[in-house]
Each structure stands twice: as structure tokens, then as C-alpha cells.
Amino acid sequence: MNGKTFLFVLVAVSLLSGCLRKEILDDISIESAVGFDYVNKNKIKGTVLIPIYKREETANKTLTAVSVSTKDILEELQHKTSEPLVNGSIEVALYGKRLAEQGIFPFVDNFHRDSSIGTRLYLAVVDGTAEELLKGHYGRQGNGIYLSNLLKHNIEQRDVPKTNLHLFLKMYYADGQDPFLPYLRRVGQDVQVEGIALFRGDRVVDYIERNDMFFFKILTDSYTEGTHTVRLQKGNYASVKNISTKRSISFSGPKTHPHLHIHLSLEGVIREHKQGPFTPSAQQAVQQQFEKEIKTKASELLRRFQELNIDPIGLGDWAKSQYRHFSYRDFYRRYRHLPFRITADVRIRDTGIIE
């Protein structure tokens, strides 16, 4: 590189860097979580969580404001802090139950239009108000990181299907699937995943209870690691861990009268068995009971979705991929009476530490 080229690059970099807005961490308030709650038909309450970093642990500061839109709420909150509020580090966005049942799209779309916010932002519905949950104290790293880790753990290793801002918007805009989000509850000084909130459009219409979350996940997502306890006869049980699942969804018959078949295959390892040695006959009994449980619970959930006229599994999109000249309108017109069959195949790979 000759001297003139080097001088040109140096001047260009200097000019471009001068166009950037510089923000020093000590001179700004970084939001780590936000929450929205219903006030009345015309107003909502917004809460932002700001971590205060200390030597031993992270404290939590919350600010609230009431207005007609998220934009106005942010403007109101700017008047309540001595430093500029910056939302590029938001980990979680929460929606109070009452607001979620009224519709949350305007408060989700706001994040979608903000280029500083990543699409992997976690969204969740709160039993009660988002403000109350955010005002707790849940860990040494601050509430924002705690809630983000809680959701990440339950998605990757427990019973919550994959969900974030990007996936919620994808399901919302899709013609062949309805959205869902984790449902959280504050219990004392802890937060727990209470279930799954099911949406029709942008409004919550039902909730999957915690006992049914495992079956909902294997219907909507692949399982790579998890645990489930199979109840056997006479009060016995077997704990199946390191579960991995696959699902196969297919349609048969003409598109005017389709028949649905969902096949769920599962592999796992026995980690605990209450009654005696785990013999081949005991293994067979566990596999058969687990298959029966999967077919029963999955069928109950699917019938429930049909009654509510919602499709969190995305059956409409699966049908479109298998039929030419497909019409979503015609499919969902018959959705409530769609005949279906669910089959399951459970295989215990080995008996783990009790072998």
C-alpha cells in the first residue's frame, strides 16, 4: 500500500467513525427486560428492568409508565431516568395475562421494527402482571439474565418448544400455524414455567398445563434431551431420561377430505425403576405403557385444538406441502372435523445406571 492510498483510507475511517453515535456504558441505562400490562381499552402500562452492576451481585431497578402506545411509554420513561435508556440488550419481553388475552401484536411489532433488538429475544406471557414479576429478585446476575436463562434451559432441556421473537412472528404471519409462548408465574421469590399460552392470531385463548407440556412439545418440536416418568400398574413407575423424539406428519386421501396421521417415535434410557430388577419383560411393559400414554394425551390435545379452532402444530403448512393447489381456507373450514390417527413407537436404548 503506497502513501497516498494509506492516507485516503485513514481519512475515510476517521470520517466514518465520526458519524457513529458513541455511548459510554457508565453514562446510559441499559434495559435487560420489559413488560406490558393492560390498564384499560385505551392505555397500557410499560415496565422496564435496568440492571445495576455491583461488586458482589446485580441489583434490579424498575421504571413504569402508563400511556396509549409503547412509543409514548418509552418517551415517558426517558423522563424518569438521569441517563438515556438503551434497549439493544433486552433479553426478555413479558406480557401480562389480561393484555395477552386482549391482543399483543402492537407490542411485539414494536420490537420487530427496532433494528437494535435481535430476533432471538424471548417472549412470554405472565400469570398476573408483568410489572409484579419484574419487581422480584431472582438471582445474582439480575432478573433479565435469570429470566433469559430460565427460558433457555426449559427450551433446550425441558418441555418448552422453541420460541422467540422471530418464531412468534413467523407463526403469526403464517396462514398454516398459530403462535404459542411460555406461560410464567411468580411463586414467592422464584419464577416457574407454568405452561404454554396458545394464541389465535395475537390473542391468548387457552393454556397448556404443565402436566401436558411434554406431549405438546413432541407434537410441535423435536426433543433432544429430557425426562418423563411413566406410571405403571400398582403404583410403580419408571423414569425415562435422555429422551430424543422425532415426528412424522402425513395426509392421505383427497384434499377435500384429508386424513391425518401423526407418528411419534421416541428413544430413551431408564434411570430409575421402582419395582425390582429391570428385566426384558419390564422393559417391554414400560415401552407399551409409554406408547399408550403418548397416543392418549396427544389425541386429547389435538381434539382440544380442533374445538378451539387453533393450529399450534402447523398442520395447515404440512397439508400445503403435500397437496397441489392447496387452499388454507378450505382446509380450516373442515379442520374441526379432520379425522386423525396418532401412533407411537418407544424404544428403550439401554437401562443406564440400573442395568
C-alpha positions as CSV (number, residue, x, y, z in Angstrom):
1,M,0.0,0.0,0.0
2,N,1.5,3.3,-1.1
3,G,1.4,6.5,1.0
4,K,-1.5,8.1,-0.9
5,T,-3.7,5.0,-0.5
6,F,-2.9,4.7,3.2
7,L,-3.7,8.4,3.7
8,F,-7.0,8.0,1.9
9,V,-8.1,5.0,4.0
10,L,-7.1,6.8,7.2
11,V,-9.2,9.9,6.3
12,A,-12.2,7.7,5.3
13,V,-12.1,5.7,8.5
14,S,-11.9,9.0,10.5
15,L,-14.9,10.5,8.8
16,L,-17.0,7.3,9.1
17,S,-16.2,6.9,12.7
18,G,-17.2,10.4,13.4
19,C,-20.7,9.5,12.1
20,L,-21.2,6.9,14.8
21,R,-23.1,7.7,17.9
22,K,-20.8,6.9,20.9
23,E,-22.3,5.6,24.1
24,I,-20.3,5.0,27.2
25,L,-21.7,2.3,29.4
26,D,-21.4,4.3,32.6
27,D,-23.5,7.1,31.0
28,I,-26.5,5.1,29.9
29,S,-29.3,2.9,31.4
30,I,-29.4,-0.5,29.6
31,E,-32.7,-2.3,29.6
32,S,-32.5,-6.0,30.2
33,A,-36.2,-6.9,30.2
34,V,-39.5,-5.2,29.5
35,G,-43.1,-5.9,30.4
36,F,-46.5,-4.7,29.3
37,D,-49.8,-4.8,31.2
38,Y,-53.4,-3.9,30.4
39,V,-54.8,-0.8,32.1
40,N,-58.0,-0.1,30.1
41,K,-59.2,0.0,26.5
42,N,-57.0,3.0,25.7
43,K,-54.0,2.6,27.9
44,I,-51.3,0.1,28.8
45,K,-48.6,0.1,31.5
46,G,-45.0,-0.5,30.5
47,T,-42.2,-1.6,32.9
48,V,-38.5,-1.7,32.1
49,L,-35.9,-3.5,34.1
50,I,-32.4,-1.9,34.4
51,P,-29.6,-3.9,35.9
52,I,-27.4,-2.0,38.4
53,Y,-24.0,-3.7,38.5
54,K,-22.3,-4.0,41.8
55,R,-19.2,-5.9,43.0
56,E,-21.0,-8.9,44.6
57,E,-24.2,-9.1,42.7
58,T,-26.5,-7.3,40.2
59,A,-29.3,-5.2,41.6
60,N,-32.6,-4.5,39.8
61,K,-34.2,-1.2,39.1
62,T,-37.6,-0.9,37.5
63,L,-39.4,2.1,35.9
64,T,-43.0,2.2,34.9
65,A,-45.2,4.5,32.9
66,V,-48.8,4.4,31.5
67,S,-49.7,5.6,28.1
68,V,-51.5,4.7,24.9
69,S,-48.6,3.2,23.0
70,T,-45.2,1.6,23.5
71,K,-43.5,4.6,21.9
72,D,-45.2,7.0,24.3
73,I,-44.3,4.8,27.2
74,L,-40.6,4.9,26.2
75,E,-40.8,8.7,26.0
76,E,-42.4,8.9,29.5
77,L,-39.7,6.6,30.9
78,Q,-36.9,8.7,29.5
79,H,-38.1,11.5,31.8
80,K,-37.7,9.2,34.8
81,T,-34.0,8.5,34.4
82,S,-30.9,10.6,34.5
83,E,-29.3,8.6,31.7
84,P,-30.6,7.7,28.3
85,L,-32.5,4.4,28.1
86,V,-31.0,1.9,25.6
87,N,-33.0,-1.1,24.6
88,G,-30.4,-3.0,22.5
89,S,-29.7,-5.5,25.3
90,I,-33.2,-6.6,26.1
91,E,-33.2,-10.3,26.9
92,V,-36.9,-10.9,27.6
93,A,-40.3,-9.3,26.9
94,L,-43.2,-10.2,29.1
95,Y,-47.0,-9.7,28.6
96,G,-49.5,-9.7,31.5
97,K,-52.3,-12.3,31.2
98,R,-55.1,-9.8,30.7
99,L,-53.2,-7.9,28.0
100,A,-52.3,-11.2,26.2
101,E,-56.0,-12.1,26.1
102,Q,-56.8,-8.7,24.5
103,G,-54.0,-9.0,21.9
104,I,-50.2,-8.3,21.9
105,F,-49.3,-7.8,18.3
106,P,-48.8,-4.0,18.6
107,F,-46.3,-4.6,21.4
108,V,-44.5,-7.3,19.6
109,D,-44.3,-5.5,16.3
110,N,-42.6,-2.6,18.0
111,F,-39.6,-4.9,18.7
112,H,-39.6,-6.2,15.1
113,R,-39.2,-2.7,13.8
114,D,-36.3,-1.9,16.1
115,S,-33.1,-2.9,14.4
116,S,-31.2,-2.8,17.7
117,I,-33.2,-5.7,19.1
118,G,-32.3,-9.2,18.0
119,T,-34.9,-11.7,16.7
120,R,-33.8,-14.2,19.4
121,L,-35.5,-12.1,22.0
122,Y,-37.5,-14.3,24.3
123,L,-41.3,-13.6,24.7
124,A,-43.5,-14.9,27.5
125,V,-47.0,-14.5,29.0
126,V,-47.3,-13.9,32.7
127,D,-49.9,-15.2,35.1
128,G,-50.8,-11.9,36.7
129,T,-48.9,-8.8,35.7
130,A,-45.5,-8.4,34.1
131,E,-44.8,-5.5,36.4
132,E,-45.1,-7.6,39.5
133,L,-42.9,-10.4,38.1
134,L,-40.2,-8.0,37.1
135,K,-40.1,-6.3,40.5
136,G,-38.9,-9.5,42.2
137,H,-35.3,-10.5,42.9
138,Y,-34.3,-13.8,41.4
139,G,-30.6,-14.2,41.1
140,R,-27.1,-12.7,41.5
141,Q,-26.9,-11.9,37.8
142,G,-30.0,-9.8,37.7
143,N,-33.6,-10.5,36.7
144,G,-33.1,-10.1,33.0
145,I,-30.4,-12.7,32.8
146,Y,-32.2,-15.0,35.2
147,L,-35.4,-15.0,33.1
148,S,-33.5,-15.5,29.9
149,N,-31.6,-18.5,31.3
150,L,-34.9,-19.9,32.7
151,L,-36.5,-19.9,29.3
152,K,-33.3,-21.1,27.5
153,H,-33.0,-24.0,29.9
154,N,-36.6,-25.1,29.6
155,I,-36.4,-24.9,25.8
156,E,-33.2,-26.8,25.4
157,Q,-33.6,-29.4,28.1
158,R,-37.2,-29.4,29.3
159,D,-40.7,-29.2,27.9
160,V,-41.0,-25.8,26.2
161,P,-40.9,-25.9,22.4
162,K,-38.5,-23.5,20.6
163,T,-39.8,-19.9,20.7
164,N,-38.5,-16.4,20.4
165,L,-39.4,-13.1,18.6
166,H,-38.5,-14.5,15.2
167,L,-40.5,-17.7,15.6
168,F,-43.5,-16.0,17.1
169,L,-43.8,-13.5,14.2
170,K,-43.2,-16.4,11.7
171,M,-46.2,-18.3,13.2
172,Y,-48.3,-15.1,13.5
173,Y,-47.9,-14.2,9.8
174,A,-48.2,-17.9,8.6
175,D,-51.5,-19.0,7.2
176,G,-50.9,-22.6,8.4
177,Q,-50.0,-22.2,12.1
178,D,-51.0,-20.4,15.2
179,P,-48.4,-19.0,17.7
180,F,-47.7,-20.1,21.3
181,L,-45.5,-18.7,24.1
182,P,-44.2,-19.9,27.5
183,Y,-46.6,-19.1,30.4
184,L,-44.7,-17.9,33.5
185,R,-45.8,-17.4,37.1
186,R,-44.1,-15.8,40.1
187,V,-44.1,-18.1,43.1
188,G,-42.6,-16.4,46.2
189,Q,-39.0,-15.4,45.3
190,D,-38.9,-17.7,42.3
191,V,-40.3,-17.8,38.7
192,Q,-41.5,-21.0,37.2
193,V,-42.8,-22.1,33.8
194,E,-46.5,-22.8,34.5
195,G,-47.4,-24.0,31.0
196,I,-47.8,-22.8,27.4
197,A,-50.1,-20.0,26.2
198,L,-51.9,-20.8,23.0
199,F,-52.9,-18.0,20.6
200,R,-55.5,-17.4,17.9
201,G,-53.9,-14.6,16.0
202,D,-52.4,-12.4,18.6
203,R,-54.8,-13.3,21.4
204,V,-54.4,-16.0,24.0
205,V,-57.3,-18.4,24.0
206,D,-56.1,-21.3,26.1
207,Y,-53.3,-22.6,28.2
208,I,-51.5,-26.0,28.2
209,E,-51.0,-27.2,31.8
210,R,-47.6,-28.2,33.0
211,N,-48.5,-31.9,33.0
212,D,-49.3,-31.8,29.3
213,M,-46.3,-29.8,28.2
214,F,-44.2,-32.9,27.4
215,F,-46.8,-34.2,25.0
216,F,-47.3,-30.7,23.4
217,K,-43.6,-30.4,22.8
218,I,-43.3,-33.8,21.0
219,L,-46.2,-32.7,18.8
220,T,-44.7,-29.3,17.9
221,D,-40.9,-29.7,18.2
222,S,-38.2,-32.3,18.3
223,Y,-36.9,-33.4,21.7
224,T,-33.2,-33.9,22.1
225,E,-32.9,-34.1,25.9
226,G,-35.5,-34.5,28.6
227,T,-37.1,-36.6,31.3
228,H,-40.5,-38.2,31.7
229,T,-42.0,-40.5,34.4
230,V,-44.1,-43.4,33.1
231,R,-46.8,-44.5,35.6
232,L,-47.1,-48.3,35.7
233,Q,-49.6,-50.6,37.5
234,K,-49.9,-51.0,41.3
235,G,-48.2,-47.6,41.9
236,N,-45.0,-48.5,40.2
237,Y,-43.1,-46.1,37.8
238,A,-40.1,-45.8,35.6
239,S,-38.1,-42.6,34.9
240,V,-37.0,-42.3,31.3
241,K,-34.2,-39.8,30.7
242,N,-32.1,-38.5,27.8
243,I,-35.2,-38.6,25.6
244,S,-35.0,-37.9,21.9
245,T,-38.0,-37.7,19.7
246,K,-39.0,-37.5,16.0
247,R,-42.4,-36.8,14.5
248,S,-43.8,-37.7,11.1
249,I,-46.9,-35.9,9.8
250,S,-48.7,-37.1,6.7
251,F,-52.0,-36.8,5.0
252,S,-53.9,-39.4,2.9
253,G,-57.0,-39.2,0.8
254,P,-58.2,-36.3,-1.4
255,K,-57.5,-32.7,-0.3
256,T,-61.3,-32.2,0.0
257,H,-61.4,-34.9,2.7
258,P,-57.9,-35.4,4.1
259,H,-57.0,-37.9,6.8
260,L,-54.2,-37.0,9.2
261,H,-51.6,-39.4,10.5
262,I,-49.0,-38.3,13.2
263,H,-46.3,-40.8,14.1
264,L,-44.2,-40.1,17.2
265,S,-41.0,-42.1,17.7
266,L,-39.1,-41.8,21.0
267,E,-35.8,-43.2,22.4
268,G,-34.7,-43.0,26.0
269,V,-32.7,-44.5,28.8
270,I,-34.2,-45.9,32.0
271,R,-32.6,-44.1,35.0
272,E,-35.0,-45.3,37.8
273,H,-37.4,-48.2,38.1
274,K,-39.3,-48.6,41.3
275,Q,-40.3,-52.3,41.3
276,G,-37.5,-54.9,41.3
277,P,-34.9,-55.6,38.5
278,F,-35.4,-54.2,35.1
279,T,-35.9,-57.4,33.1
280,P,-36.8,-57.6,29.4
281,S,-40.4,-58.1,30.3
282,A,-40.3,-55.0,32.5
283,Q,-38.7,-53.1,29.6
284,Q,-41.5,-54.2,27.3
285,A,-44.1,-53.1,29.8
286,V,-42.6,-49.6,30.1
287,Q,-42.4,-49.2,26.3
288,Q,-46.0,-50.3,25.8
289,Q,-47.4,-48.1,28.6
290,F,-45.4,-45.1,27.3
291,E,-46.7,-45.6,23.8
292,K,-50.3,-45.8,25.2
293,E,-49.8,-42.6,27.2
294,I,-48.4,-40.7,24.2
295,K,-51.3,-41.7,21.9
296,T,-53.9,-40.9,24.6
297,K,-52.5,-37.5,25.6
298,A,-51.6,-36.4,22.1
299,S,-55.1,-37.3,20.8
300,E,-56.7,-35.3,23.7
301,L,-54.6,-32.2,22.8
302,L,-55.3,-32.4,19.1
303,R,-59.1,-32.7,19.8
304,R,-58.8,-29.7,22.1
305,F,-57.1,-27.7,19.3
306,Q,-59.8,-28.6,16.9
307,E,-62.5,-27.5,19.3
308,L,-60.8,-24.1,19.8
309,N,-60.1,-23.9,16.1
310,I,-56.4,-23.2,16.6
311,D,-53.5,-25.0,14.9
312,P,-50.3,-24.6,17.0
313,I,-48.8,-27.8,15.4
314,G,-48.8,-26.2,12.0
315,L,-51.0,-28.9,10.3
316,G,-52.1,-26.4,7.7
317,D,-48.5,-25.9,6.5
318,W,-47.9,-29.7,6.5
319,A,-51.0,-30.2,4.4
320,K,-50.0,-27.5,1.9
321,S,-46.6,-29.3,1.4
322,Q,-48.5,-32.5,0.4
323,Y,-51.4,-31.2,-1.8
324,R,-51.2,-29.3,-5.0
325,H,-53.4,-26.2,-5.5
326,F,-54.0,-26.2,-1.7
327,S,-56.4,-23.7,-0.1
328,Y,-55.9,-22.8,3.6
329,R,-59.5,-21.5,3.7
330,D,-60.9,-24.8,2.7
331,F,-58.6,-26.8,5.0
332,Y,-59.6,-24.8,8.1
333,R,-63.2,-24.9,7.2
334,R,-63.1,-28.6,7.8
335,Y,-60.4,-28.5,10.5
336,R,-62.7,-29.1,13.4
337,H,-63.8,-32.5,11.9
338,L,-60.5,-33.5,10.5
339,P,-60.1,-37.3,11.1
340,F,-56.7,-38.2,12.5
341,R,-54.7,-41.1,13.8
342,I,-51.8,-40.9,16.2
343,T,-49.3,-43.7,16.6
344,A,-46.2,-44.0,18.8
345,D,-43.0,-46.1,18.8
346,V,-41.0,-46.1,22.1
347,R,-37.6,-47.7,22.3
348,I,-35.5,-48.0,25.5
349,R,-31.9,-47.9,24.2
350,D,-30.5,-49.3,27.5
351,T,-31.1,-49.3,31.2
352,G,-28.5,-46.8,32.2
353,I,-27.1,-46.9,35.7
354,I,-29.6,-49.6,36.9
355,E,-28.5,-52.1,34.2
